Amino acid sequence: MLDDILPHLQQVKQRGDRWWACCPVHDDNSPSMTLREDGERVLIHCFSCQANGIQVAEALGLPASVLFLKEKARPPIPRKVLELAKEDRFFIAIFESEIESGNRVTFNDKKRYRLALERVKLLDRRG
C-alpha cells in the first residue's frame, strides 16, 4: 500500500513506523505530512494543511483505492467442481423430496446428503 504512494512524494523520510514527506496538497517545502500503514489501510495526515489520505491521493493523481489493502484474487473454480456442485444440488433436492414423502433413506444416503450440503455451502460462500 505505502509502496504505491511513497514514490510519488518529495523528501520522504522514515521515523519508526511512520513516514514523513512534503504534502502534495499545498506548497510544502519541508515534510509536514505523516503516513503509516494501519492493518488494511494507509493513514495520512498533513499537520500543516490538515489534508487526509483521500485528498493526498487525489493531489497525486492516484485512485483512493491505493489507501486500502487489495483483496487477493481468487483462482477460478474448476469446471469439474462446478459440475459436481450441480450433481450435489440435484441429490439434495431428491433426498429432501424423499424425506418429505416419508420414504426411508439409507445411512449412506444420509452421509452423501451431509457431504453435498457442505460442498454446496462452501461454493455458495465463495460466490
Number of C-alpha atoms within 10 A of each C-alpha: 16 17 8 10 16 16 9 13 15 16 12 17 14 12 8 7 9 14 18 23 21 21 28 19 17 13 9 15 11 13 19 16 24 22 22 18 17 10 9 12 17 17 18 24 19 22 13 13 14 13 17 17 19 17 17 22 20 13 14 15 10 16 11 13 12 18 21 16 14 11 7 6 6 7 6 6 10 8 9 9 12 13 10 14 19 14 14 20 16 12 17 20 12 13 19 12 12 13 11 9 9 9 9 10 11 8 9 9 14 12 11 16 19 12 14 21 16 13 15 19 13 11 13 10 7 9 6
